[in-house]
Amino acid sequence: MRFYHTCKLPGRIMGIRLLHFSSVVILLLLLVAGALTALLPNIKEDKMLNLRRERKSQSQIASDSFTLIMQTYNRTDLLLKLLNHYQAIPHLHKVIVVWNNVGEKAPEETWNALGPHPVPVIFKVQTANRMRNRLQVFPELDTKAVLMVDDDTLVSAYDLVFAFSIWQQFPDEIVGFVPRKHIPSPSGIYSYGSFELQSPGVGSGDQYSMVLVGAAFFSSEYLELFQKQPEAVHAMIDETQNCDDIAMNFLVAKHTGKPSGMFVKPVDIRNLEKESNSGYSGMWHRAEHLLQRSYCLNKLVSIYGSMPLKYSNIMISQFGFPNYANHKNKL
């Protein structure tokens, strides 16, 4: 019996060695598994990284792109043509169409059927045909820069890209292509006037005090400021169905204490009104148009208690700038 027990001992030793070996293998496997787990991405950190990238992307969109706002009335054919043109403009993030044809369906289905389009177009159907509808604070607006263009105006891509680069340097001003001025009189009454591009060598050129928002870049913050203007300003615009652009220049000049706008001389800007099949003519054809504009100037001076508009003669051109207005023409 003693011999039997002596022979069994090596088996026990083998079992103990096998158990020890198994423990080492398991420990090694756990260490390898731990190392592999450490190499896997942290879900929480991954979500935070994606969130940061998304925020950075949204921030870049807000500062490096612009939103086009175009108000339209009775010019559906021109609208579709212009939307097609502006789709190709670099830095354009979104288009907001302010549809003023009350009771008439917006051409959204027609536009979408012509797609796909690289830039989204949002149609904002209005309940009243008001000139100041385009100056609303639209919830879809998520860029710092607004490009506002009339529904009969075609501005070339290179003009817009250049003007946007200028606005990025002067974001508190209206940067656009159509300058105008107020003309004082000894009696203290103001009249509305055009801007004359003069011949070289004639003084320092003409001056302007307004840049019209019908073809211009400006800060989206000014739409919020416009809503906070005295009710009398809004009532004047509704009464005349005119002068919202003059009111915007008053707002900016009063807000900054500087000239409200900066004139960029366009290379290629066209009025396409004659190409429309609707037969609708713009307000500037009306006999009372200039009288209304002068009336608005004096009404706004009365509302604000002073004349905030300031003159400038700076003209920025793609072919050497800054410069004085020095080419004989009328804008």
C-alpha positions in Angstrom: 0.0 0.0 0.0 2.9 2.4 0.8 4.3 1.6 -2.7 1.0 2.5 -4.2 0.9 6.0 -2.5 4.5 6.6 -3.5 3.7 6.0 -7.2 0.7 8.4 -7.2 2.9 11.4 -6.1 4.3 12.4 -9.6 0.7 12.6 -10.9 -0.2 15.1 -8.3 2.9 17.1 -9.1 1.9 17.1 -12.8 -1.6 18.3 -11.9 -0.2 21.1 -9.8 2.1 22.1 -12.7 -0.8 22.0 -15.2 -3.0 24.2 -12.9 -0.1 26.7 -12.6 0.4 26.7 -16.4 -3.4 27.3 -16.9 -3.4 30.2 -14.5 -0.5 31.8 -16.3 -2.2 31.4 -19.7 -5.5 32.9 -18.3 -3.5 35.8 -16.8 -1.8 36.4 -20.1 -5.1 36.3 -21.9 -6.6 38.9 -19.5 -3.6 41.1 -20.0 -3.9 40.9 -23.8 -7.6 41.6 -23.6 -7.0 44.6 -21.4 -4.4 45.9 -23.8 -6.8 45.5 -26.8 -9.6 47.1 -24.9 -7.4 50.1 -24.2 -6.8 50.4 -27.9 -10.5 50.7 -28.7 -11.9 54.2 -29.1 -13.6 55.7 -26.0 -17.3 56.1 -27.0 -17.7 59.2 -24.8 -14.5 60.8 -26.1 -15.5 59.9 -29.7 -18.9 61.6 -29.2 -17.2 64.7 -27.8 -14.8 64.8 -30.7 -17.6 64.6 -33.2 -19.5 67.3 -31.3 -16.5 69.6 -31.4 -16.0 69.0 -35.2 -19.7 69.7 -35.7 -19.5 72.9 -33.7 -16.4 73.9 -35.6 -18.1 73.2 -38.9 -21.1 75.3 -37.9 -18.9 78.1 -36.9 -17.0 77.9 -40.2 -20.3 78.0 -42.1 -21.5 81.0 -40.1 -18.3 83.0 -40.9 -17.1 81.7 -44.3 -20.4 81.7 -46.2 -23.5 83.8 -46.7 -27.3 83.5 -47.1 -29.0 85.0 -50.1 -32.4 86.6 -49.4 -34.5 87.5 -52.4 -38.0 89.0 -52.2 -40.2 88.4 -55.3 -43.5 89.6 -56.6 -45.1 88.6 -60.0 -41.8 87.5 -61.6 -41.8 83.8 -61.3 -40.0 83.3 -64.6 -37.2 85.7 -63.6 -37.0 84.1 -60.2 -36.3 80.6 -61.5 -33.7 82.0 -63.9 -31.9 83.9 -61.1 -32.1 81.0 -58.7 -30.3 78.9 -61.3 -27.6 81.6 -61.7 -26.9 82.1 -58.0 -26.6 78.3 -57.4 -23.1 78.5 -58.8 -21.9 81.3 -56.5 -19.0 80.2 -54.2 -19.6 80.5 -50.4 -23.4 80.5 -50.9 -24.9 78.5 -48.0 -28.6 78.9 -48.5 -31.3 80.8 -50.4 -34.4 82.3 -48.8 -37.1 83.4 -51.2 -39.6 85.8 -49.7 -42.8 85.0 -51.7 -45.0 88.1 -51.7 -47.6 86.8 -54.2 -50.3 86.5 -51.5 -52.8 83.6 -52.3 -50.6 82.2 -55.0 -48.7 79.0 -54.6 -44.9 79.4 -54.5 -43.1 77.5 -57.4 -41.3 75.2 -55.0 -42.4 72.0 -56.8 -41.3 73.5 -60.1 -37.9 74.4 -58.7 -37.4 71.0 -57.1 -38.4 69.3 -60.3 -35.5 71.1 -62.0 -33.0 69.7 -59.5 -31.0 68.4 -57.8 -29.6 71.7 -56.6 -26.3 72.1 -54.7 -27.7 74.9 -52.5 -31.0 74.6 -50.7 -33.8 77.0 -51.5 -36.4 77.8 -48.9 -39.6 79.5 -49.9 -41.2 81.8 -47.3 -44.8 82.4 -48.2 -46.1 85.7 -46.9 -49.6 86.7 -45.7 -49.3 90.3 -46.9 -47.4 92.0 -49.7 -45.1 94.3 -47.7 -41.8 95.8 -48.9 -40.3 95.1 -45.5 -41.1 91.4 -45.5 -37.5 90.7 -46.6 -36.1 92.3 -43.5 -37.5 89.7 -41.1 -35.4 87.6 -38.8 -35.8 84.3 -40.6 -35.2 81.2 -38.3 -33.5 79.5 -41.2 -30.8 82.2 -41.3 -27.6 80.8 -39.8 -24.8 82.8 -41.4 -23.4 86.1 -40.2 -23.5 87.6 -43.7 -26.7 88.3 -45.7 -26.6 88.9 -49.5 -29.8 90.7 -50.4 -30.7 90.9 -54.1 -33.8 92.2 -56.0 -35.7 89.8 -58.1 -34.8 91.5 -61.3 -31.0 91.9 -60.6 -28.3 89.6 -61.8 -24.9 90.1 -60.3 -21.9 88.1 -61.7 -20.2 85.4 -59.6 -16.8 87.2 -59.6 -18.5 90.5 -58.4 -20.2 88.7 -55.6 -17.1 86.7 -54.5 -15.1 89.9 -54.5 -17.7 91.9 -52.6 -18.0 89.2 -50.0 -14.3 89.3 -49.4 -14.6 93.1 -48.8 -17.6 92.6 -46.4 -15.5 90.1 -44.4 -13.0 93.0 -43.8 -15.8 95.5 -43.1 -18.6 93.5 -41.5 -20.3 96.5 -39.8 -21.0 98.2 -43.2 -23.4 97.6 -46.1 -21.1 96.5 -48.9 -22.8 96.7 -52.3 -23.0 97.9 -55.8 -25.6 100.6 -55.9 -24.7 103.9 -54.2 -27.1 106.8 -53.6 -26.9 110.1 -51.6 -29.0 112.6 -49.7 -28.8 116.2 -50.9 -29.3 118.9 -48.3 -30.8 122.4 -49.0 -30.4 125.7 -47.1 -33.9 125.2 -45.7 -32.9 122.0 -44.0 -35.0 119.8 -46.4 -33.3 116.8 -47.9 -33.8 115.3 -51.4 -32.8 111.9 -52.8 -30.1 111.8 -55.5 -28.1 109.5 -57.7 -24.3 109.0 -57.5 -22.3 110.4 -60.4 -19.1 108.6 -61.4 -17.0 111.6 -62.6 -14.2 112.0 -65.1 -10.7 111.5 -63.9 -9.1 114.7 -62.5 -12.4 116.3 -61.5 -11.9 117.0 -57.8 -12.0 113.9 -55.7 -15.1 112.4 -57.3 -18.7 112.4 -56.2 -19.9 111.3 -52.8 -22.5 108.9 -51.7 -24.2 108.4 -48.3 -26.2 105.2 -48.9 -25.6 101.8 -50.4 -28.9 100.2 -51.4 -29.6 96.7 -50.0 -31.2 95.5 -53.3 -27.7 94.3 -54.3 -25.5 94.2 -51.2 -24.0 92.3 -48.3 -24.7 93.2 -44.7 -24.6 91.7 -41.2 -27.6 89.5 -40.2 -27.6 91.3 -36.9 -29.0 94.3 -38.7 -32.2 92.4 -39.4 -32.7 92.0 -35.6 -31.9 95.7 -35.1 -34.5 96.6 -37.8 -37.2 94.9 -35.9 -36.4 97.1 -32.9 -36.7 100.4 -34.8 -39.5 102.8 -33.9 -42.9 101.7 -35.1 -43.1 104.9 -37.1 -40.3 103.6 -39.3 -42.2 100.4 -40.1 -45.4 102.4 -40.7 -43.6 104.7 -43.2 -42.4 101.8 -45.2 -45.8 100.2 -45.3 -47.4 103.5 -46.2 -45.1 104.1 -49.2 -44.3 100.4 -50.0 -40.8 101.9 -50.5 -37.7 103.1 -48.6 -36.9 100.0 -46.5 -33.4 100.3 -48.0 -33.1 104.0 -46.9 -34.2 103.0 -43.4 -31.5 100.3 -43.3 -28.8 102.9 -44.1 -30.1 105.1 -41.4 -30.0 102.2 -39.0 -26.4 101.2 -39.8 -25.1 104.8 -39.8 -26.8 105.5 -36.5 -25.5 102.2 -35.0 -21.9 102.6 -36.1 -21.5 106.4 -36.2 -19.7 105.9 -39.6 -20.8 106.0 -43.3 -23.4 103.2 -43.6 -21.9 101.5 -46.7 -19.0 100.9 -49.0 -19.4 101.0 -52.7 -17.9 98.2 -54.8 -17.8 99.0 -58.5 -19.3 96.0 -60.3 -17.9 94.5 -63.4 -21.1 92.8 -64.5 -24.5 93.6 -63.0 -27.7 93.5 -65.1 -31.3 94.5 -64.7 -33.4 91.7 -66.2 -36.8 93.3 -65.8 -37.5 93.5 -69.6 -36.9 89.7 -69.8 -39.9 88.9 -67.6 -43.1 87.8 -69.2 -45.3 89.1 -66.4 -45.3 92.7 -67.6 -44.8 93.9 -64.0 -42.6 97.0 -63.7 -40.5 97.9 -60.7 -41.3 100.7 -58.3 -38.6 102.9 -59.7 -40.8 103.4 -62.8 -43.5 105.1 -60.8 -43.8 108.9 -61.3 -43.8 109.4 -57.6 -40.8 107.2 -56.8 -38.2 109.9 -56.3 -40.6 112.1 -54.4 -41.4 109.2 -52.1 -37.7 108.6 -51.5 -37.1 112.3 -50.6 -40.2 112.2 -48.4 -38.7 109.1 -46.6 -35.4 110.9 -46.0 -37.1 113.8 -44.3 -39.5 111.6 -42.4 -36.7 109.5 -41.0 -34.8 112.6 -39.9 -38.0 113.6 -38.1 -38.3 110.2 -36.4 -34.7 110.0 -35.3 -34.3 113.7 -34.6 -31.2 114.1 -36.7 -29.5 113.1 -40.0 -27.1 110.2 -39.2 -26.0 109.6 -42.9 -22.4 110.4 -43.6 -20.7 110.9 -47.0 -18.0 108.8 -48.5 -16.2 108.8 -51.8 -14.4 105.5 -51.5 -14.9 103.2 -54.4 -13.4 99.7 -54.3 -12.6 98.1 -57.6 -11.2 94.7 -58.5 -8.7 96.5 -60.6 -6.9 98.6 -58.1 -8.4 99.8 -54.8 -9.3 101.8 -52.8 -9.9 104.6 -55.2 -12.0 107.6 -55.8 -15.1 107.5 -58.0 -13.4 108.5 -61.3 -15.2 107.0 -64.2 -17.8 109.1 -66.1 -21.1 107.2 -65.7 -24.2 107.2 -63.7 -25.1 104.4 -61.2 
